Amino acid sequence: MKISLNWLNDYVQTDGDGDRIAQIMSDLGFPTEGIEYIDGDTVIDIEVTSNRGDCLSHIGVAREVSAALGRLLRLPKVELPESDRQAADYVQVRIDDPELCNRYTARIITGVKVGPSPDWLRKRLEAVGLRSVNNVVDASNYAMMESGQPPHTFDYDKLSVGAIVVRKAIAGERIVSIDETKCDLKPHMLIIADDKAPVAIAGIMGGLESEVGDATTTILLEDAHFDPVSIRTTGRALGIASEASFRFERQVDTDNIDWASQRCAQLICQAAGGQVAKGVVDCHPVKRKLKPVKMRLSRMNMLLGIEVSADDVGRIFTGLGFAPQTEGDGTVVCTPPAWRHDVYREADLIEEVARSYGYDKIPVESKINIEVAPVDKREKTLGVLRTFLAGCGFHETINVTFVDESTARLFDGPDAGHLGVKDELRKGANLLRRTLIGSLAGVLKSNYNAGNIPCRIYEVADTFSPAEGGELIQKTKLAMVCDADFRQLRGIIEGLVAVVSRDAKVAFKPAELTWARAGAEVYIDQSPVGIAGVVSQETAAELDLAKADICAAELDFQTLLDMAGAVATARPIPRFPAIVRDLSLVVDESVTWADISQAVAAKAPSELEELQFAGIYRGKPIAEGKKSVTASLRFRDEDGTLRHETVDEFEKAILSQLTTKLAAELRTA
């Protein structure tokens, strides 16, 4: 933003010292990019951050300088040469989309004579980098560079003026802009239209057909407020940018639009003659209420690391137009002015104090002391789990916290409640995750599409579930998805638990899961901690992964964290050898491993040290509807060496129980 020092002096006394003003602005958070000396004027080029659209004007900069120097801010006095007719006799305004246009004003100026601009007007515009066009356009540009509010002038006689309508474009509409760009308008774009067609792209550029020209005698003057996101989106889509859109994208002062319109009308009359119709057509659907913001002096001093007196704080806020009031508990209540859209939190007020009081007054230590803290239990446990999973071939992922409705339906069920957001930019995936498995399944699909096969992935993140009374249940989960046999995933889960707590006992109990053809609830020491299962063909088909065998699991991380650090029970090395017997059992398809385990436990002697699942087989010569399950039994006697004859009796009793309870047959071929 280029600032003319001669121009700035109209609003605040600067003593003509450009270097000093440049330094003041730099100290206030507006770095100077350069200083030029043009025709007896000093022009300072300052950098303005995107949240400070109010300083994209000479008056905005003058406010900062006046507050810093403690000098009076002088605003122009507006007196308009008025005609006898009312503005409402010429035009009516209708806003069809108040969310994108919160205010629109229209003034009528008659009897203007378009021609070259006077020297004072031309020189000031050229000093800040704007070329002269004609006296009417130059006056409106001057008003924009003065107040930061971009106006637009239409040739009134070129409009079909039953009404000015602020609306979204209709598909297929076109407009040729002033710079002769042919614009195909889209339905999301905001436009200004008359009774027949678009006459301007709202907040960006006017149309060529309604442009002010040499024959213009009557002007419709527009001053308005447009939604910054809408302006930015439309400008990028059409490839058009302007000084006006640059300001609208960074917010303009809605409350002072009428004053800005009067000031622009005054400048047009000064440069091109004419009279202003009485009054203004002002359409303002929703008026913004200024909300007070509180700041604790104790909090400010703690964050800044220095003591700033209450008097200094009051002086700073008064100079910035924040109307401060002090409460008895050391709290300052400010009402940010309409032009400061960026101030709405306590932290914002503290930042205002810091930059106005002086960043140079905040001490900087010559030596920085870094305190080394030990890794906490959570990070240490995460490190152990990550190392183990990496050794099992898993890769960690980080996903967005939101999922779309179809994913939520697949993995949570159609009746599960979800918390969501109404953000316009997140219409498709706006539901907070109840489970991490859906997101991981999407990552698996992306890897399959890229040819990264096989694929094992996991994630540690928070899940969110609604509770009664509008409460939120937030839990950290560890989820895994892989294209592997479920036996492998089960072993990985058992190993994962073992690296956290060696003595913990893991069990899997059959459970119905909406997304699985075979599901289980995972227990650790008889407490439920999660789920695991084999993804069903229907779910896989929805994900376009029908050709892959996918398994998934999700565990409660807090349970694993609570278990971490437990000291394992020490056991002596066995003195006597064990005898291992494998039983290949032919059972019905409906028989689960849990059924086999329970039957074995019912007849297991004290010498049975361990029962392990060894494998499963389907096919010839096993009959249809049957399967062969191999169980490995390890026997050991702590007091002496077992004899095979003794183990034969143990095996016979166990096999008898399996035959009785499960109709199991010993496979011999």
C-alpha positions in Angstrom: 0.0 0.0 0.0 1.5 3.3 -1.1 1.0 6.2 1.2 1.5 9.8 0.1 2.8 11.9 2.9 1.3 15.1 1.5 -2.1 13.3 1.3 -1.6 11.8 4.8 -1.1 15.4 6.2 -4.7 16.2 5.4 -5.7 13.9 8.2 -2.9 14.0 10.8 0.1 16.2 11.3 3.3 14.3 10.3 5.8 17.2 10.3 6.8 16.1 6.8 9.3 13.5 8.1 8.9 10.5 5.9 11.6 8.4 7.5 10.0 8.9 10.9 6.5 7.9 9.7 8.0 4.9 8.0 9.7 3.8 11.2 6.5 4.4 13.2 4.5 2.2 10.8 7.2 -0.5 10.9 7.1 -0.5 14.7 3.4 -0.9 14.6 3.6 -4.0 12.5 3.5 -2.5 9.0 7.0 -3.0 7.5 8.2 -0.4 5.0 9.1 -1.9 1.6 10.4 1.4 0.2 10.4 5.2 0.2 10.1 7.3 -3.0 10.3 11.0 -3.6 8.0 12.1 -6.3 7.4 15.7 -7.4 7.8 17.3 -4.0 6.0 14.4 -2.2 7.2 11.5 -0.1 5.6 8.1 -0.9 6.0 5.3 1.6 5.2 1.8 0.5 4.1 -0.2 3.5 3.2 -3.9 3.8 -0.4 -4.5 5.1 -1.3 -7.9 6.5 -4.5 -9.6 5.3 -6.3 -9.0 8.6 -5.8 -5.2 8.4 -7.9 -4.2 5.5 -8.7 -0.9 7.4 -5.1 0.2 6.6 -5.5 -0.1 2.9 -6.3 3.6 2.9 -4.8 7.0 4.0 -7.4 7.5 6.7 -6.7 4.0 8.1 -2.9 4.7 8.2 -3.7 8.2 9.7 -5.5 6.5 12.6 -2.4 4.5 13.4 -0.1 7.5 13.2 -2.4 9.7 15.2 -2.6 7.1 18.0 1.2 6.6 18.0 2.0 10.3 18.1 -1.0 11.3 20.3 -2.2 13.8 17.7 -5.7 14.7 16.5 -7.2 12.8 13.6 -8.9 15.1 11.1 -11.6 13.7 8.9 -12.9 15.6 5.9 -16.2 17.5 6.4 -18.8 16.5 3.9 -21.2 19.1 2.3 -23.2 18.1 -0.7 -24.7 20.3 -3.4 -28.2 18.7 -3.4 -30.9 18.8 -6.1 -34.6 18.9 -5.4 -35.4 15.3 -6.3 -35.0 12.3 -3.9 -32.6 9.4 -4.8 -35.5 7.0 -4.3 -37.2 8.7 -7.2 -34.5 7.4 -9.5 -33.7 3.9 -8.3 -34.7 1.1 -5.9 -32.3 -1.5 -4.5 -33.0 -5.2 -3.8 -30.6 -7.6 -2.2 -31.5 -11.3 -3.0 -28.6 -12.8 -1.2 -28.0 -10.9 2.1 -25.3 -13.5 3.2 -23.1 -12.3 0.3 -24.1 -8.6 0.4 -24.8 -7.2 3.8 -25.3 -3.6 2.7 -25.8 -1.7 -0.6 -26.2 2.0 -1.0 -27.0 4.0 -4.2 -26.8 7.7 -4.8 -27.7 9.7 -7.9 -25.5 12.6 -9.2 -26.9 14.7 -12.0 -25.4 17.3 -14.3 -21.9 16.0 -14.3 -19.4 16.8 -17.1 -16.9 14.1 -17.7 -13.5 15.3 -18.7 -9.8 15.5 -17.6 -9.1 15.6 -13.8 -7.8 18.7 -12.1 -4.0 18.6 -11.3 -4.4 18.1 -7.6 -6.5 14.9 -8.1 -4.3 13.5 -10.9 -1.0 14.1 -9.1 -2.2 12.4 -5.9 -3.4 9.3 -7.7 -0.3 9.1 -9.8 1.8 9.4 -6.7 0.3 6.2 -5.3 0.5 4.3 -8.6 -2.9 4.9 -10.2 -3.3 6.3 -13.7 -5.7 9.0 -14.4 -8.8 8.0 -16.5 -11.3 10.9 -16.2 -12.5 13.2 -13.4 -15.4 10.9 -12.4 -13.4 7.7 -12.2 -10.5 9.5 -10.7 -12.7 10.9 -7.9 -14.0 7.5 -7.1 -10.5 6.0 -7.0 -9.4 8.9 -4.8 -12.3 8.1 -2.4 -11.2 4.5 -2.3 -7.6 5.3 -1.5 -8.7 7.8 1.1 -11.3 5.7 3.1 -10.6 2.1 1.9 -14.2 1.7 0.8 -14.3 0.9 -3.0 -17.2 2.7 -4.8 -18.3 2.1 -8.3 -19.9 4.6 -10.8 -22.5 3.6 -13.4 -23.7 5.7 -16.3 -27.3 5.9 -15.1 -28.7 6.4 -18.5 -27.2 3.1 -19.7 -29.1 1.1 -17.0 -32.5 -0.3 -17.3 -33.3 1.2 -13.9 -36.5 -0.3 -12.5 -34.3 -1.6 -9.7 -30.7 -2.5 -8.9 -30.7 -6.2 -7.9 -27.8 -7.8 -6.0 -28.1 -11.5 -6.8 -26.3 -14.6 -7.9 -25.7 -15.1 -11.6 -27.9 -17.4 -13.6 -26.2 -20.2 -15.5 -25.4 -19.0 -19.0 -25.2 -15.3 -18.2 -22.2 -13.4 -19.6 -20.8 -9.9 -19.1 -17.9 -8.0 -20.7 -15.9 -6.2 -17.9 -14.4 -2.8 -18.2 -11.0 -4.3 -19.1 -12.8 -6.0 -22.0 -12.6 -9.5 -20.4 -15.4 -11.8 -21.6 -16.8 -13.4 -18.4 -18.9 -16.5 -18.4 -20.8 -16.3 -15.1 -21.4 -19.2 -12.8 -24.4 -19.6 -10.4 -22.2 -19.1 -7.3 -21.0 -15.7 -8.5 -22.5 -12.5 -7.0 -23.4 -9.8 -9.6 -25.1 -6.4 -9.8 -27.9 -6.4 -12.3 -30.6 -4.1 -13.6 -34.0 -5.2 -14.9 -32.5 -7.0 -17.9 -28.9 -8.3 -17.4 -25.8 -8.2 -15.2 -24.1 -4.7 -15.2 -21.2 -5.5 -12.8 -19.4 -8.3 -11.1 -20.0 -7.5 -7.5 -17.0 -6.1 -5.7 -14.6 -6.8 -8.6 -15.3 -4.9 -11.7 -18.0 -3.1 -13.6 -19.4 -4.0 -17.0 -18.3 -2.3 -20.2 -21.8 -1.4 -21.3 -22.6 0.7 -18.2 -19.1 2.3 -18.0 -18.9 6.1 -17.4 -17.9 7.8 -20.7 -17.5 11.3 -22.2 -21.3 11.5 -22.8 -22.3 10.6 -19.3 -24.3 13.2 -17.4 -26.0 11.2 -14.6 -24.2 8.8 -12.3 -25.5 6.0 -10.1 -22.9 5.8 -7.3 -22.6 2.4 -5.6 -21.0 1.8 -2.1 -21.5 -1.6 -0.6 -20.2 -4.5 1.5 -19.6 -7.9 -0.1 -18.6 -11.2 1.5 -14.8 -11.6 1.3 -14.8 -15.3 0.4 -17.3 -14.8 -2.4 -15.2 -12.0 -3.9 -12.0 -14.0 -3.7 -13.6 -17.1 -5.2 -15.2 -15.2 -8.1 -12.1 -13.2 -8.8 -9.9 -16.4 -9.0 -12.5 -18.2 -11.1 -12.7 -15.4 -13.7 -9.0 -14.5 -13.5 -9.8 -10.8 -12.7 -8.4 -8.7 -9.9 -8.8 -5.0 -9.1 -8.0 -2.5 -6.4 -11.6 -2.8 -5.3 -11.6 -6.6 -5.0 -8.2 -6.5 -3.1 -10.0 -4.4 -0.4 -13.3 -6.3 -0.4 -11.4 -9.6 0.1 -9.9 -8.1 3.3 -13.2 -6.7 4.7 -14.5 -3.2 4.6 -16.1 -1.1 7.2 -19.8 -1.8 6.8 -21.0 0.8 9.4 -19.3 3.8 7.6 -20.5 3.0 4.1 -22.9 5.9 4.0 -20.2 8.4 5.0 -17.9 7.0 2.4 -20.7 7.3 -0.2 -21.3 10.9 0.7 -17.5 11.7 0.6 -17.2 10.1 -2.8 -20.2 12.1 -4.1 -18.6 15.3 -2.8 -15.3 14.5 -4.6 -17.2 13.8 -7.9 -19.0 17.1 -7.7 -15.8 18.9 -6.9 -14.0 17.3 -9.9 -16.9 17.0 -12.5 -19.6 19.4 -11.2 -23.2 18.3 -10.8 -25.7 17.9 -8.0 -26.6 15.0 -5.7 -30.1 13.8 -5.3 -31.4 14.1 -1.7 -31.0 11.1 0.5 -29.7 7.7 -0.3 -31.2 4.3 -1.2 -29.7 2.2 1.6 -30.5 -1.5 1.7 -29.1 -3.0 4.9 -30.7 -6.4 5.8 -28.7 -7.3 8.8 -27.0 -4.7 11.0 -23.9 -5.9 12.7 -23.7 -5.4 16.5 -20.4 -4.5 18.0 -19.5 -6.9 20.7 -17.3 -5.9 23.7 -14.1 -7.8 24.3 -12.5 -8.2 27.8 -8.8 -8.2 28.6 -7.3 -9.1 32.0 -4.3 -6.8 32.8 -2.7 -9.7 34.7 -3.0 -12.0 31.7 -1.5 -9.3 29.4 1.5 -8.7 31.7 2.1 -12.5 32.0 2.0 -13.0 28.2 4.2 -10.0 27.4 6.6 -10.6 30.2 6.6 -6.9 31.2 4.4 -4.6 33.3 2.3 -2.2 31.3 0.4 0.3 33.4 -3.4 0.6 33.3 -2.9 4.2 32.2 -0.8 3.2 29.2 -3.3 0.6 28.3 -6.2 3.1 28.5 -4.2 5.6 26.4 -3.5 3.0 23.7 -7.0 1.8 23.4 -8.5 5.3 23.4 -6.1 6.3 20.6 -7.2 3.3 18.6 -10.9 4.1 19.0 -11.6 1.0 21.3 -13.6 3.0 23.9 -12.0 1.2 26.9 -13.7 0.9 30.3 -12.0 -0.5 33.4 -13.7 -2.9 35.7 -12.8 -3.3 39.4 -11.1 -6.6 39.1 -8.3 -5.4 36.7 -10.3 -6.1 33.6 -10.5 -3.7 30.6 -13.6 -3.9 28.5 -13.2 -2.6 24.9 -15.7 -2.2 22.1 -13.6 -2.5 18.9 -14.7 0.0 16.2 -16.5 -1.1 13.1 -13.4 -1.0 11.0 -11.5 -3.5 13.2 -13.0 -6.8 12.2 -9.9 -8.6 13.3 -10.3 -7.9 17.1 -12.7 -10.2 18.8 -10.6 -12.1 21.5 -8.6 -11.2 24.5 -5.4 -12.2 22.7 -6.2 -9.6 20.0 -6.4 -6.8 22.5 -3.1 -8.0 24.1 -1.5 -7.9 20.6 -2.7 -4.3 20.2 -1.1 -3.3 23.4 2.2 -5.0 22.5 2.6 -3.4 19.1 1.4 0.1 20.2 3.4 0.1 23.5 6.5 -1.0 21.5 7.9 -4.4 20.7 11.3 -3.0 21.5 10.3 -2.6 25.1 9.8 -6.3 25.5 13.1 -7.7 26.8 15.0 -10.3 24.8 17.4 -12.6 26.7 20.9 -12.9 25.2 21.0 -16.6 26.2 18.1 -19.0 25.6 17.8 -21.7 28.2 16.1 -24.9 27.1 14.9 -27.2 29.8 15.2 -30.9 28.8 12.2 -32.8 30.0 11.9 -36.6 30.1 9.5 -38.3 27.7 6.2 -38.7 29.4 4.4 -42.0 29.7 2.1 -41.4 26.7 4.9 -40.6 24.3 7.0 -43.5 25.6 4.1 -45.9 25.1 3.4 -44.5 21.6 7.0 -45.0 20.7 6.9 -48.7 21.9 3.7 -49.4 19.9 5.0 -47.6 16.8 8.2 -49.6 16.9 6.3 -52.9 17.2 3.9 -52.1 14.4 6.7 -51.0 12.1 8.3 -54.3 12.7 5.1 -56.0 11.7 5.1 -54.1 8.4 2.6 -51.4 9.3 2.8 -47.7 8.2 1.4 -44.9 10.3 -1.2 -42.6 8.7 -2.7 -39.2 9.7 -6.2 -38.6 8.5 -8.8 -35.8 8.7 -11.0 -36.0 11.7 -14.1 -35.9 9.5 -15.8 -38.6 7.3 -18.6 -38.4 4.9 -22.1 -39.9 5.4 -21.5 -43.0 3.4 -18.3 -44.0 5.3 -20.1 -43.3 8.6 -23.0 -45.5 7.5 -20.7 -48.4 6.5 -18.7 -48.6 9.7 -21.0 -47.3 12.3 -24.4 -48.4 11.1 -27.3 -46.4 9.7 -28.7 -45.6 13.1 -25.6 -44.3 14.8 -25.6 -40.7 15.8 -22.8 -38.4 14.8 -21.6 -34.9 15.6 -21.0 -32.7 12.5 -20.2 -29.2 11.4 -22.1 -26.9 9.0 -19.0 -25.4 7.4 -19.8 -24.6 3.8 -16.4 -25.8 2.7 -17.0 -29.2 4.3 -20.3 -30.2 2.9 -19.2 -33.7 1.8 -17.3 -34.9 4.8 -18.6 -33.1 7.8 -19.2 -35.8 10.4 -16.8 -36.3 13.3 -15.4 -39.9 13.3 -16.8 -42.4 15.8 -14.3 -44.9 14.5 -10.9 -44.7 12.7 -11.5 -47.8 10.6 -13.5 -46.0 7.9 -10.7 -43.5 7.3 -8.0 -46.2 7.2 -10.1 -48.2 4.7 -10.1 -45.1 2.4 -6.3 -44.9 2.7 -6.0 -48.6 1.9 -8.1 -48.0 -1.2 -5.8 -45.2 -2.3 -2.8 -47.4 -1.9 -4.4 -50.2 -3.9 -5.2 -47.7 -6.7 -1.6 -46.7 -6.7 -0.4 -50.3 -6.8 1.0 -50.3 -3.2 0.2 -54.0 -2.5 0.3 -55.5 0.1 -0.7 -52.7 2.5 -0.7 -52.5 6.3 -1.6 -49.2 7.9 -2.6 -47.9 11.4 -3.6 -44.6 13.0 -3.6 -43.3 16.6 -6.2 -40.5 16.9 -9.3 -39.3 18.7 -12.8 -40.4 18.0 -16.0 -38.5 18.9 -19.4 -39.8 19.9 -22.5 -37.9 21.1 -23.8 -38.6 24.5 -27.1 -37.8 26.3 -27.6 -34.2 27.1 -25.5 -33.0 24.2 -22.3 -34.1 25.8 -19.3 -35.2 23.8 -17.4 -38.5 24.4 -13.9 -38.2 23.1 -11.6 -41.2 23.2 -8.2 -41.9 21.7 -8.1 -45.1 19.7 -5.5 -47.2 17.9 -6.8 -48.7 14.7 -5.3 -51.1 12.2 -6.3 -52.2 8.7 -4.4 -54.7 6.6 -4.8 -57.1 3.6 -3.8 -60.1 5.6 -5.3 -63.3 7.2 -7.2 -62.6 10.4 -4.9 -65.0 12.2 -2.0 -62.6 11.5 -4.0 -59.6 12.8 -4.9 -61.5 15.9 -1.2 -62.4 16.5 -0.3 -58.8 16.0 -2.8 -57.6 18.5 -1.6 -60.2 21.0 2.0 -59.1 20.4 1.0 -55.4 20.7 -0.5 -56.0 24.1 2.5 -58.1 25.2 5.0 -55.3 24.5 3.0 -53.0 26.7 2.2 -55.6 29.5 3.7 -59.0 29.3 1.4 -60.7 31.8 -1.9 -59.4 30.2 -4.2 -62.0 28.8 -5.9 -61.3 25.5 -9.1 -63.0 24.4 -11.4 -62.7 21.4 -15.1 -63.3 21.7 -17.5 -63.5 18.7 -19.4 -60.3 18.1 -21.7 -58.8 15.4 -20.1 -55.9 13.6 -21.9 -54.0 10.8 -18.9 -54.0 8.5 -17.6 -57.5 9.2 -18.5 -61.0 8.0 -16.7 -62.4 11.0 -16.2 -60.1 14.0 -14.9 -60.3 17.5 -14.7 -58.2 20.7 -11.2 -57.9 22.1 -10.7 -58.4 25.8 -7.7 -57.8 27.9 -7.8 -59.4 31.3 -11.5 -59.9 30.9 -12.2 -56.2 30.1 -13.5 -55.2 26.7 -11.0 -52.9 24.9 -11.9 -53.0 21.2 -13.1 -54.8 18.2 -11.6 -56.8 15.3 -12.9 -58.5 12.3 -12.8 -59.5 8.6 -14.4 -57.0 6.3 -17.5 -58.4 4.6 -17.7 -58.7 0.8 -20.6 -56.1 0.8 -18.5 -53.5 2.7 -15.5 -54.2 0.5 -17.6 -53.8 -2.6 -18.8 -50.4 -1.4 -15.1 -49.4 -1.1 -14.2 -50.9 -4.5 -12.0 -53.4 -2.7 -13.9 -56.5 -3.4 -10.9 -58.4 -4.7 -8.9 -58.0 -1.4 -9.3 -59.9 1.9 -9.2 -57.1 4.5 -9.0 -57.3 8.3 -9.4 -54.4 10.7 -9.2 -53.8 14.4 -9.6 -50.9 16.8 -8.4 -50.7 20.4 -8.8 -48.2 23.2 -5.5 -46.5 23.6 -6.1 -45.3 27.1 -6.4 -48.9 28.3 -3.0 -49.7 26.7 -1.6 -46.6 28.3 -2.9 -47.6 31.7 -1.3 -51.0 31.4 2.1 -49.7 30.3 5.0 -49.9 32.7 3.7 -52.9 34.6 6.6 -55.1 35.8 6.3 -58.6 34.4 6.1 -61.5 36.8 9.3 -63.4 36.8 9.1 -67.2 36.2 11.8 -69.8 36.5 13.0 -71.5 33.4 11.3 -74.9 33.2 13.4 -77.8 34.5 11.7 -80.5 32.6 10.8 -80.9 28.9 7.4 -80.5 27.4 5.4 -82.8 25.1 3.5 -81.2 22.3 0.5 -82.9 20.6 -1.3 -81.5 17.6 -5.0 -82.5 17.1 -6.5 -82.0 13.6 -10.3 -81.8 14.3 -13.0 -82.0 11.7 -15.9 -79.9 13.0 -18.9 -78.0 11.6 -18.4 -74.6 10.0 -20.4 -73.0 12.8 -17.9 -74.2 15.5 -15.6 -71.4 16.6 -12.2 -71.5 18.1 -13.7 -70.2 21.4 -16.0 -73.3 21.4 -12.9 -75.6 21.0 -11.0 -73.7 23.7 -13.8 -74.0 26.2 -14.2 -77.8 25.5 -10.5 -78.4 25.9 -10.4 -76.3 29.2 -13.2 -78.4 30.6 -11.1 -81.6 30.6 -7.6 -80.0 30.7 -5.3 -81.4 33.4 -3.0 -79.1 35.4 -0.2 -80.3 33.1 -1.7 -78.5 30.0 0.6 -75.5 29.8 -0.7 -73.9 26.6 -3.3 -74.3 23.9 -2.6 -72.7 20.5 -4.5 -72.4 17.2 -2.3 -74.0 14.6 -4.3 -73.7 11.4 -7.5 -74.3 9.4 -8.2 -76.2 6.2 -11.2 -76.5 3.9 -11.4 -78.7 0.9 -11.0 -82.3 -0.1 -11.3 -84.7 1.6 -13.2 -82.5 4.1 -16.9 -82.7 3.5 -19.0 -79.6 2.5 -20.1 -77.6 5.6 -17.1 -78.9 7.6 -13.6 -77.6 8.3 -10.4 -79.0 9.8 -9.0 -77.0 12.7 -5.6 -77.9 14.1 -5.0 -77.3 17.8 -1.6 -77.5 19.4 -1.5 -78.7 23.0 1.7 -78.4 25.1 2.0 -80.4 28.3 4.6 -80.1 31.0 5.0 -81.4 34.5 6.8 -79.1 36.9 7.8 -82.0 39.2 9.2 -84.4 36.7 9.5 -85.7 33.1 6.2 -86.5 31.5 5.8 -89.9 29.9 4.0 -90.3 26.6 1.7 -92.8 28.0 0.4 -90.2 30.5 -0.1 -87.6 27.8 -2.0 -90.2 25.7 -4.5 -90.4 28.6 -4.8 -86.6 28.7 -5.3 -86.4 25.0 -7.9 -89.2 25.1 -10.0 -87.4 27.7 -9.8 -84.1 25.8 -10.7 -85.7 22.5 -13.7 -87.4 24.2 -14.9 -84.0 25.5 -14.5 -82.5 22.0 -16.5 -85.4 20.4 -19.3 -85.1 23.0 -19.7 -81.3 23.0 -18.8 -80.4 19.5 -19.3 -83.6 17.5 -15.6 -83.3 16.5 -13.8 -86.1 14.7 -10.1 -86.7 14.7 -8.8 -86.2 11.1 -6.7 -89.1 10.0 -6.1 -88.2 6.3 
